[in-house]
Amino acid sequence: MTATLTRPGLVEIRDVTKTYNGVEVLSSVSLTVEPGEVVSILGPSGSGKSTLLRAINHLETVDSGWVAIDGALIGYEHRNGKLYELKERAVLHRRTQVGMVFQSFNLFPHLTAIQNIVEAPLALKRLNRADARELALGLLEKVGLADKADAYPRQLSGGQQQRVAIARALALQPKVLLFDEPTSALDPELVGEVLDVIRELAGLGTTLVIVTHEIGFAREVSDRVVFLDHGVILESGPPAAVLGDPQHPRTREFVRTVL
């Protein structure tokens, strides 16, 4: 596969199917996210949202179909017309194109904020220690935590930890950023500070795919909203259309419930 792009960050998902214990959680899902586009994935619990997000960077294997970033398959390669899973080292290399922010922060508790951020660029030999530290300090400033560089996760609020996690995801300068319910583990008063950071990233032209239950935020920040239910995309379009005038009965029911 090849792709000719003026800017990076094209996500292509084609006919992705995933089954757990005989239950199909993703059913032939196809979706294209254009470079710089912000797409929010909405749906009830158990609809397959997080599974789809994790399939984008091969944290979930798929039963069939494929995912590509800028024309390069993630986790697989084509040989003789068939898909073969890559070796773990090759998977890790391609995965660096896709940053991910999880619900539960996943910071290393024994490392300070700045150490959490510099670890990946150093481990992958992208930067020397001085340059990695300079980058990390700049990212901490970007997320409003320049004064917390030497703090350990236990010394930070949940919102601050999530902002460090965002800075860490940005440290490898990924083409695409994935957010899996980034505010669901936060106390309500801390949600806004994390959403402000994501809002800023959206304004910078980064390709973002966001699984969220924050409907008002999705309406404000997204170029497109995708509604997923029982592993099937039922509706996709501009927020004003999907949230303001949904066409599918299941989407209408969901919107009526959550708004």
TALIN-V42150 format. One record per residue. N is the residue number from 1. PHI is phi in whole degrees, -180 to 180 (999 if undefined). Layout:
# TALIN-V42150
N,PHI  N,PHI
This chain:
# TALIN-V42150
1,999  2,-135  3,-144  4,-106  5,-130  6,-87  7,-147  8,-82  9,114  10,-78  11,-110  12,-122  13,-118  14,-130  15,52  16,-80  17,-126  18,-143  19,-123  20,-117  21,48  22,82  23,-105  24,-80  25,-92  26,-131  27,-125  28,50  29,-79  30,-128  31,-159  32,-119  33,-113  34,-76  35,-55  36,82  37,-80  38,-112  39,-119  40,-104  41,-105  42,-115  43,159  44,-69  45,-58  46,81  47,-83  48,104  49,-60  50,-68  51,-63  52,-63  53,-61  54,-70  55,-70  56,-63  57,-110  58,66  59,-76  60,-120  61,-76  62,-117  63,-78  64,-158  65,89  66,-156  67,-129  68,-134  69,-115  70,52  71,85  72,-101  73,-62  74,-101  75,92  76,-139  77,-143  78,-87  79,-137  80,54  81,79  82,-123  83,-93  84,-127  85,-71  86,-74  87,-64  88,-58  89,-62  90,-69  91,-61  92,-62  93,-62  94,-71  95,-67  96,-65  97,-74  98,-124  99,-85  100,-136  101,-116  102,-95  103,-62  104,-107  105,71  106,59  107,-77  108,-76  109,-67  110,-89  111,-114  112,-71  113,-56  114,-69  115,-67  116,-59  117,-79  118,-79  119,-58  120,-66  121,-58  122,-73  123,-62  124,-90  125,59  126,-76  127,-140  128,-80  129,-62  130,-65  131,-69  132,-64  133,-67  134,-62  135,-61  136,-62  137,-63  138,-65  139,-70  140,-62  141,-64  142,-60  143,-96  144,78  145,-130  146,-60  147,-88  148,-114  149,-57  150,-101  151,-84  152,-88  153,-50  154,-64  155,-93  156,-112  157,-71  158,-59  159,-65  160,-67  161,-61  162,-68  163,-69  164,-64  165,-62  166,-66  167,-60  168,-62  169,-63  170,-80  171,-64  172,-93  173,51  174,-69  175,-77  176,-137  177,-117  178,-111  179,-123  180,-105  181,47  182,-66  183,-114  184,-70  185,-95  186,-101  187,-63  188,-52  189,-72  190,-99  191,-63  192,-59  193,-67  194,-76  195,-63  196,-61  197,-66  198,-64  199,-60  200,-65  201,-62  202,-61  203,-75  204,-92  205,87  206,-78  207,-70  208,-124  209,-123  210,-123  211,-91  212,-151  213,-107  214,-85  215,-65  216,-62  217,-65  218,-59  219,-63  220,-76  221,-97  222,-85  223,-79  224,-149  225,-116  226,-116  227,-105  228,-115  229,-147  230,51  231,74  232,-127  233,-77  234,-93  235,-158  236,-151  237,171  238,-59  239,-54  240,-62  241,-80  242,-68  243,-92  244,-93  245,-147  246,-63  247,-97  248,-85  249,-56  250,-69  251,-64  252,-60  253,-64  254,-64  255,-62  256,-62  257,-74  258,-94  259,-97
